[in-house]
Amino acid sequence: MIAAVTGNYYLVLAALLFTIGAIGLLVRRNVLVMFMCVELMLNAANLTFVTFARMLNDVGGQVIVFFTLVVAAAEVAVGLAIIVAIFRRRQGATADDVDVLKG
């Protein structure tokens, strides 16, 4: 018999995704990979909000996720513009190369 997937499975998955993102953010030096790790952490938090909203039969968590995704879309636009500006100056850009953007 196949076990039903409960909210605990989603919370464990969200914790695992957040941990992978946090470790990747701390270990990697490439700004693009760091940016993807931040997005992974953000999606793990969104999964947690949706899980609790479903477990509590409340729409509030899903509303928070909606606004979080709107903010994430704006973050992606600004963040990728900064990353492209860094990569135009240097080919192998790392997190330490942000000072290149100073006037």
C-alpha angles and dihedrals in degrees: 000000000000116000119235117250108244131190091264091069091055092048091051090048091050091050090049092049092047091050092050090050093048093049091047091050092052097042106039125075100193110102094216092054090046089052091052090049090054089051090050090053091048092052090049089055090048090052089053092051092050092046093053091044090055094044092050095039090235129134094209095091092052091050090053089051090052092054091042091055090050090053090045091054090054090046091052092052094050095037095050090047090055092045092050090049090053093047091050090059097043131016099213098042120179133183090271091062095073089098087068088078093066111117 
